[in-house]
Amino acid sequence: MRIRKNIAVSDEGYLFNPTTGDSFSTNGTGAMIISMLKQDKSLIEITDAICEAYDADRILVERDVEDFTSLLKDNSVLD
């Protein structure tokens, strides 16, 4: 999964799609996921990093990462 090349992304997690004019903002965890997607990290690597950073339950993090990336796909942010 990759962020589409035309999507503008700020370090704070603000996204802008110049093709559609849509913009999105996210929290710190969302910004972390987006940053890792830009680095071509896998969903497993992203899940591992979030679990480590927040000492969170892996099953919940896996579900949340999948939900968030599905939302990004639905909004044409991911290829």
Biopython code that builds the backbone (N, CA, C, O; Angstrom):
import numpy as np
from Bio.PDB.StructureBuilder import StructureBuilder

atoms = [
    (1, "MET", "N", (0.827, -1.172, 0.000)),
    (1, "MET", "CA", (0.000, 0.000, 0.000)),
    (1, "MET", "C", (0.877, 1.243, 0.000)),
    (1, "MET", "O", (1.881, 1.328, 0.708)),
    (2, "ARG", "N", (0.472, 2.180, -0.801)),
    (2, "ARG", "CA", (1.229, 3.430, -0.877)),
    (2, "ARG", "C", (0.273, 4.608, -0.948)),
    (2, "ARG", "O", (-0.836, 4.513, -1.474)),
    (3, "ILE", "N", (0.740, 5.717, -0.402)),
    (3, "ILE", "CA", (0.013, 6.971, -0.556)),
    (3, "ILE", "C", (0.150, 7.393, -2.017)),
    (3, "ILE", "O", (1.254, 7.363, -2.561)),
    (4, "ARG", "N", (-0.939, 7.783, -2.656)),
    (4, "ARG", "CA", (-0.867, 8.223, -4.058)),
    (4, "ARG", "C", (0.097, 9.392, -4.190)),
    (4, "ARG", "O", (0.198, 10.233, -3.296)),
    (5, "LYS", "N", (0.794, 9.436, -5.297)),
    (5, "LYS", "CA", (1.828, 10.459, -5.516)),
    (5, "LYS", "C", (1.276, 11.881, -5.499)),
    (5, "LYS", "O", (1.982, 12.809, -5.104)),
    (6, "ASN", "N", (0.035, 12.064, -5.919)),
    (6, "ASN", "CA", (-0.510, 13.421, -5.986)),
    (6, "ASN", "C", (-1.077, 13.921, -4.654)),
    (6, "ASN", "O", (-1.512, 15.069, -4.565)),
    (7, "ILE", "N", (-1.077, 13.083, -3.631)),
    (7, "ILE", "CA", (-1.622, 13.465, -2.325)),
    (7, "ILE", "C", (-0.574, 14.260, -1.559)),
    (7, "ILE", "O", (0.547, 13.794, -1.354)),
    (8, "ALA", "N", (-0.946, 15.453, -1.142)),
    (8, "ALA", "CA", (-0.056, 16.274, -0.311)),
    (8, "ALA", "C", (-0.282, 15.876, 1.142)),
    (8, "ALA", "O", (-1.419, 15.788, 1.606)),
    (9, "VAL", "N", (0.826, 15.635, 1.858)),
    (9, "VAL", "CA", (0.747, 15.179, 3.245)),
    (9, "VAL", "C", (1.648, 16.039, 4.115)),
    (9, "VAL", "O", (2.827, 16.225, 3.814)),
    (10, "SER", "N", (1.079, 16.563, 5.203)),
    (10, "SER", "CA", (1.902, 17.317, 6.157)),
    (10, "SER", "C", (2.385, 16.367, 7.256)),
    (10, "SER", "O", (1.844, 15.274, 7.423)),
    (11, "ASP", "N", (3.390, 16.788, 7.992)),
    (11, "ASP", "CA", (3.922, 15.983, 9.090)),
    (11, "ASP", "C", (2.898, 15.793, 10.205)),
    (11, "ASP", "O", (2.994, 14.843, 10.982)),
    (12, "GLU", "N", (1.934, 16.679, 10.285)),
    (12, "GLU", "CA", (0.918, 16.617, 11.333)),
    (12, "GLU", "C", (-0.251, 15.705, 10.977)),
    (12, "GLU", "O", (-1.143, 15.507, 11.802)),
    (13, "GLY", "N", (-0.268, 15.144, 9.768)),
    (13, "GLY", "CA", (-1.335, 14.238, 9.376)),
    (13, "GLY", "C", (-2.443, 14.880, 8.577)),
    (13, "GLY", "O", (-3.537, 14.323, 8.488)),
    (14, "TYR", "N", (-2.190, 16.037, 7.991)),
    (14, "TYR", "CA", (-3.167, 16.691, 7.120)),
    (14, "TYR", "C", (-2.912, 16.221, 5.693)),
    (14, "TYR", "O", (-1.776, 16.262, 5.221)),
    (15, "LEU", "N", (-3.959, 15.776, 5.003)),
    (15, "LEU", "CA", (-3.837, 15.289, 3.634)),
    (15, "LEU", "C", (-4.711, 16.132, 2.714)),
    (15, "LEU", "O", (-5.796, 16.575, 3.091)),
    (16, "PHE", "N", (-4.213, 16.341, 1.504)),
    (16, "PHE", "CA", (-4.973, 17.083, 0.502)),
    (16, "PHE", "C", (-4.849, 16.375, -0.831)),
    (16, "PHE", "O", (-3.747, 16.073, -1.289)),
    (17, "ASN", "N", (-5.998, 16.113, -1.452)),
    (17, "ASN", "CA", (-6.036, 15.501, -2.773)),
    (17, "ASN", "C", (-6.366, 16.598, -3.782)),
    (17, "ASN", "O", (-7.518, 17.025, -3.868)),
    (18, "PRO", "N", (-5.374, 17.064, -4.549)),
    (18, "PRO", "CA", (-5.625, 18.154, -5.483)),
    (18, "PRO", "C", (-6.539, 17.766, -6.646)),
    (18, "PRO", "O", (-7.139, 18.633, -7.282)),
    (19, "THR", "N", (-6.641, 16.487, -6.920)),
    (19, "THR", "CA", (-7.507, 16.028, -8.006)),
    (19, "THR", "C", (-8.983, 16.221, -7.651)),
    (19, "THR", "O", (-9.776, 16.667, -8.480)),
    (20, "THR", "N", (-9.339, 15.882, -6.420)),
    (20, "THR", "CA", (-10.736, 15.963, -6.004)),
    (20, "THR", "C", (-11.042, 17.204, -5.168)),
    (20, "THR", "O", (-12.199, 17.600, -5.030)),
    (21, "GLY", "N", (-9.996, 17.811, -4.612)),
    (21, "GLY", "CA", (-10.184, 18.941, -3.720)),
    (21, "GLY", "C", (-10.497, 18.531, -2.294)),
    (21, "GLY", "O", (-10.721, 19.386, -1.437)),
    (22, "ASP", "N", (-10.514, 17.227, -2.029)),
    (22, "ASP", "CA", (-10.805, 16.733, -0.689)),
    (22, "ASP", "C", (-9.603, 16.920, 0.220)),
    (22, "ASP", "O", (-8.456, 16.810, -0.214)),
    (23, "SER", "N", (-9.880, 17.204, 1.483)),
    (23, "SER", "CA", (-8.818, 17.289, 2.478)),
    (23, "SER", "C", (-9.241, 16.507, 3.717)),
    (23, "SER", "O", (-10.428, 16.377, 4.015)),
    (24, "PHE", "N", (-8.261, 16.000, 4.420)),
    (24, "PHE", "CA", (-8.497, 15.178, 5.592)),
    (24, "PHE", "C", (-7.471, 15.543, 6.651)),
    (24, "PHE", "O", (-6.339, 15.912, 6.338)),
    (25, "SER", "N", (-7.876, 15.436, 7.890)),
    (25, "SER", "CA", (-6.909, 15.586, 8.977)),
    (25, "SER", "C", (-7.070, 14.389, 9.903)),
    (25, "SER", "O", (-8.136, 13.777, 9.964)),
    (26, "THR", "N", (-6.013, 14.066, 10.616)),
    (26, "THR", "CA", (-6.036, 12.899, 11.480)),
    (26, "THR", "C", (-5.304, 13.193, 12.781)),
    (26, "THR", "O", (-4.664, 14.235, 12.926)),
    (27, "ASN", "N", (-5.403, 12.282, 13.703)),
    (27, "ASN", "CA", (-4.713, 12.433, 14.985)),
    (27, "ASN", "C", (-3.261, 11.941, 14.870)),
    (27, "ASN", "O", (-2.806, 11.593, 13.780)),
    (28, "GLY", "N", (-2.553, 11.915, 15.979)),
    (28, "GLY", "CA", (-1.151, 11.518, 15.980)),
    (28, "GLY", "C", (-0.917, 10.099, 15.508)),
    (28, "GLY", "O", (0.059, 9.827, 14.809)),
    (29, "THR", "N", (-1.800, 9.195, 15.882)),
    (29, "THR", "CA", (-1.649, 7.807, 15.444)),
    (29, "THR", "C", (-1.875, 7.699, 13.939)),
    (29, "THR", "O", (-1.151, 6.982, 13.250)),
    (30, "GLY", "N", (-2.871, 8.406, 13.435)),
    (30, "GLY", "CA", (-3.105, 8.423, 11.989)),
    (30, "GLY", "C", (-1.924, 9.001, 11.247)),
    (30, "GLY", "O", (-1.540, 8.496, 10.192)),
    (31, "ALA", "N", (-1.343, 10.059, 11.791)),
    (31, "ALA", "CA", (-0.154, 10.668, 11.175)),
    (31, "ALA", "C", (1.006, 9.677, 11.157)),
    (31, "ALA", "O", (1.774, 9.623, 10.198)),
    (32, "MET", "N", (1.123, 8.890, 12.234)),
    (32, "MET", "CA", (2.178, 7.870, 12.295)),
    (32, "MET", "C", (1.963, 6.815, 11.215)),
    (32, "MET", "O", (2.914, 6.411, 10.545)),
    (33, "ILE", "N", (0.733, 6.370, 11.043)),
    (33, "ILE", "CA", (0.423, 5.372, 10.016)),
    (33, "ILE", "C", (0.727, 5.939, 8.630)),
    (33, "ILE", "O", (1.349, 5.266, 7.809)),
    (34, "ILE", "N", (0.298, 7.154, 8.368)),
    (34, "ILE", "CA", (0.535, 7.779, 7.065)),
    (34, "ILE", "C", (2.027, 7.924, 6.803)),
    (34, "ILE", "O", (2.494, 7.648, 5.698)),
    (35, "SER", "N", (2.765, 8.347, 7.796)),
    (35, "SER", "CA", (4.210, 8.496, 7.657)),
    (35, "SER", "C", (4.872, 7.159, 7.320)),
    (35, "SER", "O", (5.763, 7.095, 6.473)),
    (36, "MET", "N", (4.435, 6.110, 7.981)),
    (36, "MET", "CA", (5.014, 4.789, 7.729)),
    (36, "MET", "C", (4.603, 4.253, 6.358)),
    (36, "MET", "O", (5.391, 3.573, 5.701)),
    (37, "LEU", "N", (3.384, 4.551, 5.923)),
    (37, "LEU", "CA", (2.969, 4.154, 4.577)),
    (37, "LEU", "C", (3.826, 4.853, 3.529)),
    (37, "LEU", "O", (4.176, 4.255, 2.511)),
    (38, "LYS", "N", (4.165, 6.123, 3.775)),
    (38, "LYS", "CA", (5.032, 6.862, 2.857)),
    (38, "LYS", "C", (6.425, 6.239, 2.790)),
    (38, "LYS", "O", (7.131, 6.396, 1.794)),
    (39, "GLN", "N", (6.819, 5.532, 3.849)),
    (39, "GLN", "CA", (8.116, 4.867, 3.895)),
    (39, "GLN", "C", (8.033, 3.423, 3.390)),
    (39, "GLN", "O", (8.981, 2.653, 3.541)),
    (40, "ASP", "N", (6.900, 3.064, 2.794)),
    (40, "ASP", "CA", (6.659, 1.716, 2.263)),
    (40, "ASP", "C", (6.704, 0.624, 3.325)),
    (40, "ASP", "O", (7.107, -0.504, 3.039)),
    (41, "LYS", "N", (6.295, 0.949, 4.542)),
    (41, "LYS", "CA", (6.229, -0.052, 5.606)),
    (41, "LYS", "C", (4.988, -0.911, 5.404)),
    (41, "LYS", "O", (3.959, -0.439, 4.920)),
    (42, "SER", "N", (5.104, -2.181, 5.784)),
    (42, "SER", "CA", (3.969, -3.097, 5.671)),
    (42, "SER", "C", (3.003, -2.855, 6.832)),
    (42, "SER", "O", (3.340, -2.185, 7.808)),
    (43, "LEU", "N", (1.805, -3.410, 6.711)),
    (43, "LEU", "CA", (0.827, -3.279, 7.788)),
    (43, "LEU", "C", (1.329, -3.955, 9.059)),
    (43, "LEU", "O", (1.028, -3.504, 10.164)),
    (44, "ILE", "N", (2.082, -5.020, 8.908)),
    (44, "ILE", "CA", (2.657, -5.704, 10.076)),
    (44, "ILE", "C", (3.672, -4.798, 10.762)),
    (44, "ILE", "O", (3.681, -4.692, 11.989)),
    (45, "GLU", "N", (4.525, -4.145, 9.981)),
    (45, "GLU", "CA", (5.511, -3.227, 10.561)),
    (45, "GLU", "C", (4.830, -2.042, 11.248)),
    (45, "GLU", "O", (5.260, -1.597, 12.312)),
    (46, "ILE", "N", (3.776, -1.546, 10.634)),
    (46, "ILE", "CA", (3.032, -0.428, 11.223)),
    (46, "ILE", "C", (2.384, -0.856, 12.535)),
    (46, "ILE", "O", (2.448, -0.137, 13.533)),
    (47, "THR", "N", (1.763, -2.028, 12.526)),
    (47, "THR", "CA", (1.138, -2.561, 13.735)),
    (47, "THR", "C", (2.169, -2.747, 14.839)),
    (47, "THR", "O", (1.925, -2.380, 15.989)),
    (48, "ASP", "N", (3.319, -3.316, 14.495)),
    (48, "ASP", "CA", (4.387, -3.509, 15.485)),
    (48, "ASP", "C", (4.813, -2.177, 16.097)),
    (48, "ASP", "O", (4.981, -2.079, 17.313)),
    (49, "ALA", "N", (4.987, -1.164, 15.271)),
    (49, "ALA", "CA", (5.445, 0.143, 15.756)),
    (49, "ALA", "C", (4.418, 0.786, 16.682)),
    (49, "ALA", "O", (4.780, 1.372, 17.702)),
    (50, "ILE", "N", (3.145, 0.679, 16.330)),
    (50, "ILE", "CA", (2.101, 1.268, 17.175)),
    (50, "ILE", "C", (1.990, 0.516, 18.502)),
    (50, "ILE", "O", (1.850, 1.134, 19.558)),
    (51, "CYS", "N", (2.053, -0.801, 18.449)),
    (51, "CYS", "CA", (1.999, -1.590, 19.682)),
    (51, "CYS", "C", (3.147, -1.210, 20.608)),
    (51, "CYS", "O", (2.960, -1.085, 21.819)),
    (52, "GLU", "N", (4.325, -1.029, 20.040)),
    (52, "GLU", "CA", (5.483, -0.658, 20.843)),
    (52, "GLU", "C", (5.357, 0.768, 21.384)),
    (52, "GLU", "O", (5.646, 1.015, 22.555)),
    (53, "ALA", "N", (4.933, 1.687, 20.549)),
    (53, "ALA", "CA", (4.849, 3.090, 20.954)),
    (53, "ALA", "C", (3.792, 3.328, 22.030)),
    (53, "ALA", "O", (3.982, 4.160, 22.917)),
    (54, "TYR", "N", (2.687, 2.606, 21.951)),
    (54, "TYR", "CA", (1.574, 2.859, 22.853)),
    (54, "TYR", "C", (1.294, 1.716, 23.826)),
    (54, "TYR", "O", (0.337, 1.784, 24.597)),
    (55, "ASP", "N", (2.120, 0.664, 23.798)),
    (55, "ASP", "CA", (1.910, -0.495, 24.657)),
    (55, "ASP", "C", (0.448, -0.953, 24.569)),
    (55, "ASP", "O", (-0.228, -1.146, 25.580)),
    (56, "ALA", "N", (-0.010, -1.118, 23.329)),
    (56, "ALA", "CA", (-1.419, -1.405, 23.059)),
    (56, "ALA", "C", (-1.623, -2.882, 22.705)),
    (56, "ALA", "O", (-0.688, -3.574, 22.304)),
    (57, "ASP", "N", (-2.852, -3.340, 22.859)),
    (57, "ASP", "CA", (-3.227, -4.707, 22.521)),
    (57, "ASP", "C", (-3.114, -4.928, 21.010)),
    (57, "ASP", "O", (-3.695, -4.179, 20.225)),
    (58, "ARG", "N", (-2.378, -5.940, 20.615)),
    (58, "ARG", "CA", (-2.087, -6.177, 19.199)),
    (58, "ARG", "C", (-3.361, -6.392, 18.373)),
    (58, "ARG", "O", (-3.474, -5.859, 17.269)),
    (59, "ILE", "N", (-4.294, -7.146, 18.881)),
    (59, "ILE", "CA", (-5.513, -7.436, 18.120)),
    (59, "ILE", "C", (-6.282, -6.147, 17.826)),
    (59, "ILE", "O", (-6.773, -5.948, 16.715)),
    (60, "LEU", "N", (-6.382, -5.281, 18.824)),
    (60, "LEU", "CA", (-7.074, -4.009, 18.621)),
    (60, "LEU", "C", (-6.318, -3.126, 17.623)),
    (60, "LEU", "O", (-6.931, -2.483, 16.770)),
    (61, "VAL", "N", (-5.011, -3.098, 17.731)),
    (61, "VAL", "CA", (-4.211, -2.274, 16.822)),
    (61, "VAL", "C", (-4.331, -2.786, 15.394)),
    (61, "VAL", "O", (-4.483, -1.990, 14.467)),
    (62, "GLU", "N", (-4.266, -4.099, 15.199)),
    (62, "GLU", "CA", (-4.421, -4.673, 13.853)),
    (62, "GLU", "C", (-5.742, -4.243, 13.235)),
    (62, "GLU", "O", (-5.796, -3.837, 12.074)),
    (63, "ARG", "N", (-6.813, -4.336, 14.030)),
    (63, "ARG", "CA", (-8.138, -3.952, 13.527)),
    (63, "ARG", "C", (-8.185, -2.465, 13.195)),
    (63, "ARG", "O", (-8.713, -2.073, 12.155)),
    (64, "ASP", "N", (-7.637, -1.649, 14.072)),
    (64, "ASP", "CA", (-7.652, -0.200, 13.840)),
    (64, "ASP", "C", (-6.828, 0.198, 12.624)),
    (64, "ASP", "O", (-7.242, 1.069, 11.858)),
    (65, "VAL", "N", (-5.668, -0.424, 12.434)),
    (65, "VAL", "CA", (-4.825, -0.129, 11.267)),
    (65, "VAL", "C", (-5.556, -0.541, 9.988)),
    (65, "VAL", "O", (-5.545, 0.192, 8.998)),
    (66, "GLU", "N", (-6.185, -1.705, 10.012)),
    (66, "GLU", "CA", (-6.942, -2.158, 8.835)),
    (66, "GLU", "C", (-8.116, -1.220, 8.551)),
    (66, "GLU", "O", (-8.367, -0.882, 7.394)),
    (67, "ASP", "N", (-8.827, -0.802, 9.580)),
    (67, "ASP", "CA", (-9.954, 0.124, 9.403)),
    (67, "ASP", "C", (-9.477, 1.461, 8.832)),
    (67, "ASP", "O", (-10.097, 2.016, 7.926)),
    (68, "PHE", "N", (-8.367, 1.969, 9.374)),
    (68, "PHE", "CA", (-7.846, 3.260, 8.928)),
    (68, "PHE", "C", (-7.375, 3.191, 7.475)),
    (68, "PHE", "O", (-7.664, 4.093, 6.689)),
    (69, "THR", "N", (-6.654, 2.130, 7.114)),
    (69, "THR", "CA", (-6.180, 2.023, 5.734)),
    (69, "THR", "C", (-7.348, 1.791, 4.771)),
    (69, "THR", "O", (-7.299, 2.239, 3.626)),
    (70, "SER", "N", (-8.384, 1.103, 5.218)),
    (70, "SER", "CA", (-9.582, 0.940, 4.377)),
    (70, "SER", "C", (-10.243, 2.292, 4.130)),
    (70, "SER", "O", (-10.700, 2.570, 3.022)),
    (71, "LEU", "N", (-10.292, 3.119, 5.150)),
    (71, "LEU", "CA", (-10.839, 4.472, 5.012)),
    (71, "LEU", "C", (-10.010, 5.283, 4.018)),
    (71, "LEU", "O", (-10.561, 6.013, 3.194)),
    (72, "LEU", "N", (-8.690, 5.154, 4.098)),
    (72, "LEU", "CA", (-7.815, 5.855, 3.152)),
    (72, "LEU", "C", (-8.052, 5.380, 1.718)),
    (72, "LEU", "O", (-8.075, 6.183, 0.785)),
    (73, "LYS", "N", (-8.228, 4.072, 1.554)),
    (73, "LYS", "CA", (-8.525, 3.510, 0.219)),
    (73, "LYS", "C", (-9.864, 4.036, -0.294)),
    (73, "LYS", "O", (-9.976, 4.456, -1.446)),
    (74, "ASP", "N", (-10.869, 4.009, 0.565)),
    (74, "ASP", "CA", (-12.209, 4.465, 0.164)),
    (74, "ASP", "C", (-12.210, 5.926, -0.284)),
    (74, "ASP", "O", (-13.037, 6.332, -1.101)),
    (75, "ASN", "N", (-11.282, 6.707, 0.255)),
    (75, "ASN", "CA", (-11.200, 8.123, -0.078)),
    (75, "ASN", "C", (-10.100, 8.424, -1.110)),
    (75, "ASN", "O", (-9.662, 9.566, -1.250)),
    (76, "SER", "N", (-9.670, 7.384, -1.821)),
    (76, "SER", "CA", (-8.697, 7.490, -2.921)),
    (76, "SER", "C", (-7.368, 8.117, -2.492)),
    (76, "SER", "O", (-6.733, 8.841, -3.258)),
    (77, "VAL", "N", (-6.964, 7.827, -1.263)),
    (77, "VAL", "CA", (-5.668, 8.316, -0.779)),
    (77, "VAL", "C", (-4.588, 7.290, -1.054)),
    (77, "VAL", "O", (-3.437, 7.655, -1.292)),
    (78, "LEU", "N", (-4.938, 6.007, -1.025)),
    (78, "LEU", "CA", (-3.984, 4.923, -1.261)),
    (78, "LEU", "C", (-4.157, 4.344, -2.657)),
    (78, "LEU", "O", (-5.254, 4.332, -3.214)),
    (79, "ASP", "N", (-3.052, 3.869, -3.204)),
    (79, "ASP", "CA", (-3.095, 3.153, -4.497)),
    (79, "ASP", "C", (-3.684, 1.777, -4.274)),
    (79, "ASP", "O", (-3.815, 1.000, -5.220)),
]
sb = StructureBuilder()
sb.init_structure("model")
sb.init_model(0)
sb.init_chain("A")
sb.init_seg("    ")
for serial, (resi, resn, name, xyz) in enumerate(atoms, 1):
    if name == "N":
        sb.init_residue(resn, " ", resi, " ")
    sb.init_atom(name, np.array(xyz, "f"), 0.0, 1.0, " ", f" {name:<3s}", serial, name[0])
structure = sb.get_structure()
